[in-house]
Amino acid sequence: MDRRDLFKFSLAAGVGLVAANSHAQQACPADGTPAQFIPKKPADAKANENDIEKYPKCPYCGMDRKQYHHSRMLVQYSDDLADGTCSLHCTAISLALNVDREPKVLWVGDNAAAGEVKPLVEVDKATFLVGSKLPGVMTANSKVAYGTEAAAKAAQAANGGELVKFDQALLVAYTDMSKDVSRIRKNRAERRKKMMEQQKG
């Protein structure tokens, strides 16, 4: 299955977006990504250079990409618009919402590299460790990327999990999304409740 077919399959499998898209098409005069979901930054052929400075916050969850530098991703579409996200979870959302845009290059934080901020590596060159004991970002089922297979195997030996390529990791992200969204919604509601109680007390 090639990349384009996998994206189409993943989108159909993910989060009930097909029904929502059908409703949106009835409300919109033409096909295409609704304006509120189009990446907001100007087109940039070198989006991966200084990506955290250019895209400091994830547009889908608001998380700080510098804080989550190890899990951050960057999607560059064929028109050079880019989405800087915090995680594979939010990248899956970007790909689903921008279904009329062809991804040109995707990058992910390289956990095989040293340094305070992990550099980006193209996803096709990365190996993903899925379902290990390592903490996940926006998911209970962690998906950690490594720029070398040797580093991924060492992490697997220490933490368990399964080694996969990006296409398989993306498919798992879509499969996990229903449970992950429910968990995130519940956690955020509990935090809001605690904040309200603290303000009253």
Contacts in CASP RR format, 6 or more apart in sequence:
PFRMAT RR
TARGET T0000
AUTHOR 0000-0000-0000
METHOD contacts of the structure
MODEL  1
MDRRDLFKFSLAAGVGLVAANSHAQQACPADGTPAQFIPKKPADAKANEN
DIEKYPKCPYCGMDRKQYHHSRMLVQYSDDLADGTCSLHCTAISLALNVD
REPKVLWVGDNAAAGEVKPLVEVDKATFLVGSKLPGVMTANSKVAYGTEA
AAKAAQAANGGELVKFDQALLVAYTDMSKDVSRIRKNRAERRKKMMEQQK
G
1 9 0 8 1.000
1 167 0 8 1.000
3 103 0 8 1.000
3 167 0 8 1.000
4 102 0 8 1.000
6 167 0 8 1.000
6 170 0 8 1.000
6 171 0 8 1.000
7 95 0 8 1.000
7 99 0 8 1.000
7 103 0 8 1.000
7 170 0 8 1.000
9 171 0 8 1.000
10 92 0 8 1.000
10 95 0 8 1.000
10 96 0 8 1.000
10 170 0 8 1.000
10 171 0 8 1.000
10 174 0 8 1.000
11 17 0 8 1.000
11 18 0 8 1.000
11 95 0 8 1.000
11 96 0 8 1.000
11 99 0 8 1.000
11 174 0 8 1.000
12 18 0 8 1.000
13 171 0 8 1.000
13 174 0 8 1.000
13 175 0 8 1.000
14 96 0 8 1.000
14 174 0 8 1.000
14 175 0 8 1.000
14 177 0 8 1.000
14 178 0 8 1.000
15 96 0 8 1.000
15 174 0 8 1.000
15 177 0 8 1.000
15 178 0 8 1.000
15 181 0 8 1.000
17 96 0 8 1.000
21 99 0 8 1.000
24 34 0 8 1.000
25 31 0 8 1.000
28 34 0 8 1.000
31 100 0 8 1.000
32 99 0 8 1.000
32 100 0 8 1.000
33 97 0 8 1.000
33 98 0 8 1.000
33 99 0 8 1.000
33 100 0 8 1.000
33 101 0 8 1.000
34 97 0 8 1.000
37 97 0 8 1.000
37 98 0 8 1.000
38 81 0 8 1.000
38 98 0 8 1.000
39 59 0 8 1.000
39 77 0 8 1.000
39 81 0 8 1.000
39 82 0 8 1.000
39 83 0 8 1.000
39 94 0 8 1.000
39 98 0 8 1.000
40 59 0 8 1.000
41 54 0 8 1.000
41 55 0 8 1.000
41 81 0 8 1.000
41 82 0 8 1.000
43 79 0 8 1.000
43 80 0 8 1.000
43 81 0 8 1.000
44 54 0 8 1.000
44 76 0 8 1.000
44 80 0 8 1.000
44 82 0 8 1.000
45 80 0 8 1.000
47 54 0 8 1.000
47 55 0 8 1.000
47 74 0 8 1.000
47 76 0 8 1.000
47 80 0 8 1.000
47 82 0 8 1.000
48 74 0 8 1.000
48 76 0 8 1.000
48 105 0 8 1.000
48 107 0 8 1.000
48 120 0 8 1.000
51 65 0 8 1.000
51 72 0 8 1.000
51 74 0 8 1.000
51 84 0 8 1.000
51 107 0 8 1.000
51 120 0 8 1.000
52 65 0 8 1.000
52 66 0 8 1.000
52 69 0 8 1.000
52 72 0 8 1.000
52 117 0 8 1.000
54 82 0 8 1.000
55 65 0 8 1.000
55 74 0 8 1.000
55 82 0 8 1.000
55 83 0 8 1.000
55 84 0 8 1.000
56 64 0 8 1.000
56 65 0 8 1.000
56 66 0 8 1.000
57 63 0 8 1.000
57 64 0 8 1.000
57 65 0 8 1.000
58 65 0 8 1.000
58 68 0 8 1.000
58 72 0 8 1.000
58 84 0 8 1.000
58 85 0 8 1.000
58 86 0 8 1.000
58 87 0 8 1.000
58 90 0 8 1.000
59 83 0 8 1.000
59 84 0 8 1.000
59 85 0 8 1.000
59 90 0 8 1.000
59 94 0 8 1.000
60 85 0 8 1.000
60 86 0 8 1.000
60 90 0 8 1.000
60 93 0 8 1.000
60 94 0 8 1.000
61 86 0 8 1.000
61 90 0 8 1.000
61 138 0 8 1.000
61 184 0 8 1.000
62 86 0 8 1.000
63 86 0 8 1.000
63 87 0 8 1.000
63 137 0 8 1.000
63 138 0 8 1.000
64 86 0 8 1.000
65 72 0 8 1.000
65 84 0 8 1.000
65 85 0 8 1.000
65 86 0 8 1.000
66 117 0 8 1.000
68 86 0 8 1.000
68 87 0 8 1.000
68 137 0 8 1.000
69 109 0 8 1.000
69 117 0 8 1.000
69 118 0 8 1.000
70 109 0 8 1.000
70 111 0 8 1.000
70 118 0 8 1.000
70 144 0 8 1.000
71 86 0 8 1.000
71 87 0 8 1.000
71 88 0 8 1.000
71 108 0 8 1.000
71 109 0 8 1.000
71 136 0 8 1.000
71 137 0 8 1.000
71 144 0 8 1.000
71 145 0 8 1.000
72 84 0 8 1.000
72 85 0 8 1.000
72 86 0 8 1.000
72 87 0 8 1.000
72 108 0 8 1.000
72 109 0 8 1.000
72 118 0 8 1.000
72 120 0 8 1.000
73 84 0 8 1.000
73 85 0 8 1.000
73 86 0 8 1.000
73 87 0 8 1.000
73 88 0 8 1.000
73 90 0 8 1.000
73 91 0 8 1.000
73 106 0 8 1.000
73 107 0 8 1.000
73 108 0 8 1.000
73 109 0 8 1.000
73 123 0 8 1.000
74 82 0 8 1.000
74 83 0 8 1.000
74 84 0 8 1.000
74 85 0 8 1.000
74 106 0 8 1.000
74 107 0 8 1.000
74 108 0 8 1.000
74 120 0 8 1.000
75 82 0 8 1.000
75 83 0 8 1.000
75 84 0 8 1.000
75 85 0 8 1.000
75 91 0 8 1.000
75 94 0 8 1.000
75 95 0 8 1.000
75 98 0 8 1.000
75 103 0 8 1.000
75 106 0 8 1.000
76 82 0 8 1.000
76 103 0 8 1.000
76 104 0 8 1.000
76 105 0 8 1.000
76 106 0 8 1.000
76 107 0 8 1.000
77 83 0 8 1.000
77 98 0 8 1.000
77 101 0 8 1.000
77 102 0 8 1.000
77 103 0 8 1.000
77 104 0 8 1.000
78 101 0 8 1.000
78 102 0 8 1.000
78 103 0 8 1.000
78 104 0 8 1.000
79 101 0 8 1.000
80 104 0 8 1.000
81 101 0 8 1.000
83 91 0 8 1.000
83 94 0 8 1.000
83 98 0 8 1.000
84 94 0 8 1.000
85 91 0 8 1.000
85 93 0 8 1.000
85 94 0 8 1.000
86 137 0 8 1.000
86 138 0 8 1.000
87 136 0 8 1.000
87 137 0 8 1.000
87 138 0 8 1.000
87 139 0 8 1.000
87 143 0 8 1.000
88 108 0 8 1.000
88 128 0 8 1.000
88 137 0 8 1.000
88 139 0 8 1.000
88 143 0 8 1.000
88 169 0 8 1.000
88 170 0 8 1.000
88 173 0 8 1.000
89 137 0 8 1.000
89 138 0 8 1.000
89 139 0 8 1.000
89 173 0 8 1.000
89 176 0 8 1.000
89 177 0 8 1.000
89 180 0 8 1.000
90 138 0 8 1.000
91 106 0 8 1.000
91 170 0 8 1.000
91 173 0 8 1.000
92 170 0 8 1.000
92 173 0 8 1.000
92 174 0 8 1.000
92 177 0 8 1.000
95 103 0 8 1.000
95 170 0 8 1.000
105 122 0 8 1.000
106 122 0 8 1.000
106 123 0 8 1.000
106 166 0 8 1.000
107 120 0 8 1.000
107 121 0 8 1.000
107 122 0 8 1.000
107 123 0 8 1.000
108 120 0 8 1.000
108 121 0 8 1.000
108 123 0 8 1.000
108 126 0 8 1.000
108 145 0 8 1.000
108 166 0 8 1.000
109 118 0 8 1.000
109 119 0 8 1.000
109 120 0 8 1.000
109 121 0 8 1.000
109 145 0 8 1.000
110 118 0 8 1.000
110 119 0 8 1.000
110 120 0 8 1.000
110 121 0 8 1.000
110 126 0 8 1.000
110 145 0 8 1.000
110 146 0 8 1.000
110 147 0 8 1.000
111 118 0 8 1.000
111 144 0 8 1.000
111 145 0 8 1.000
111 146 0 8 1.000
111 147 0 8 1.000
111 151 0 8 1.000
111 155 0 8 1.000
112 146 0 8 1.000
112 147 0 8 1.000
112 148 0 8 1.000
112 150 0 8 1.000
112 151 0 8 1.000
112 152 0 8 1.000
113 119 0 8 1.000
113 121 0 8 1.000
113 147 0 8 1.000
121 145 0 8 1.000
121 147 0 8 1.000
123 145 0 8 1.000
123 166 0 8 1.000
124 165 0 8 1.000
124 166 0 8 1.000
125 147 0 8 1.000
126 145 0 8 1.000
126 146 0 8 1.000
126 147 0 8 1.000
126 165 0 8 1.000
126 166 0 8 1.000
127 145 0 8 1.000
127 146 0 8 1.000
127 147 0 8 1.000
127 148 0 8 1.000
127 149 0 8 1.000
127 152 0 8 1.000
127 163 0 8 1.000
127 164 0 8 1.000
127 165 0 8 1.000
128 143 0 8 1.000
128 144 0 8 1.000
128 145 0 8 1.000
128 146 0 8 1.000
128 152 0 8 1.000
128 163 0 8 1.000
128 164 0 8 1.000
128 165 0 8 1.000
128 166 0 8 1.000
128 168 0 8 1.000
128 169 0 8 1.000
129 142 0 8 1.000
129 143 0 8 1.000
129 144 0 8 1.000
129 145 0 8 1.000
129 146 0 8 1.000
129 152 0 8 1.000
129 155 0 8 1.000
129 156 0 8 1.000
129 159 0 8 1.000
129 160 0 8 1.000
129 161 0 8 1.000
129 162 0 8 1.000
129 163 0 8 1.000
130 141 0 8 1.000
130 142 0 8 1.000
130 143 0 8 1.000
130 161 0 8 1.000
130 162 0 8 1.000
130 163 0 8 1.000
130 164 0 8 1.000
130 168 0 8 1.000
130 169 0 8 1.000
130 172 0 8 1.000
131 141 0 8 1.000
131 142 0 8 1.000
131 143 0 8 1.000
131 160 0 8 1.000
131 161 0 8 1.000
131 162 0 8 1.000
132 142 0 8 1.000
132 144 0 8 1.000
132 155 0 8 1.000
132 156 0 8 1.000
132 159 0 8 1.000
132 160 0 8 1.000
132 161 0 8 1.000
133 142 0 8 1.000
133 159 0 8 1.000
133 160 0 8 1.000
134 142 0 8 1.000
134 144 0 8 1.000
134 155 0 8 1.000
134 159 0 8 1.000
135 142 0 8 1.000
136 142 0 8 1.000
136 143 0 8 1.000
136 144 0 8 1.000
138 180 0 8 1.000
138 184 0 8 1.000
139 173 0 8 1.000
139 176 0 8 1.000
139 180 0 8 1.000
140 176 0 8 1.000
140 179 0 8 1.000
140 180 0 8 1.000
140 183 0 8 1.000
141 172 0 8 1.000
141 176 0 8 1.000
141 180 0 8 1.000
143 169 0 8 1.000
143 172 0 8 1.000
143 173 0 8 1.000
144 155 0 8 1.000
145 169 0 8 1.000
146 152 0 8 1.000
146 155 0 8 1.000
149 163 0 8 1.000
152 163 0 8 1.000
153 163 0 8 1.000
156 162 0 8 1.000
156 163 0 8 1.000
164 172 0 8 1.000
END
